[in-house]
Amino acid sequence: MIKHIKITLGDFKDFQVKHDFDDANLLNMIAPVATMASKVKDMPSDCY
């Protein structure tokens, strides 16, 4: 599991370098997704 996490983090850093993102830009991109995911997680299953 730890090896998988390290590989993922390495891929993430490569992505960051290739697309010239700094940490702030990535956080701005990720934050809305995290918010949406947390709202969906708390949503009742019978809600359409």
N, C-alpha and C positions, 0 to 999 in steps of 0.2 A: 504493500500500500504506500509506504513512504517513497519507494522508488517511483511509483506512478505519479505521486504528487510532485516529486522533483522534476520528472520529465515534463509534466504539465506546466510547471513554473518556468522551465527552460523554454518551452514552446511559447509561452506568454511573453517572455523577455524578447525572444526573436521577433515575435509579432510587433511588440512595442518598438523595437529598433527599425524594422522594415517600414513601418507606417509612421515613424517619427512622432509617436505619442509620448507625452510625459505622464507622470503619475496622476496629475490633476485632471488632464483630459480624460484619462481612462476612468477615473472616479466619477466624473460628470456623466460619462456614457453609461456606466454600470449602475449608478444610484437609482435612476427611474425603473430599471428592470428589477432591482432588488425590492423596491417599494411595491411594484405591481405583483411580484411573486408573493410577497408577504400578505397582500390583500386577497389574492386568490386562495392562498393556503387557509385563511380564516373564513372563507366563503362557505356557506352551507351547500351540501351536495345537490339539494333539490332546487337551487337558485338558477333560473335561466335568464 
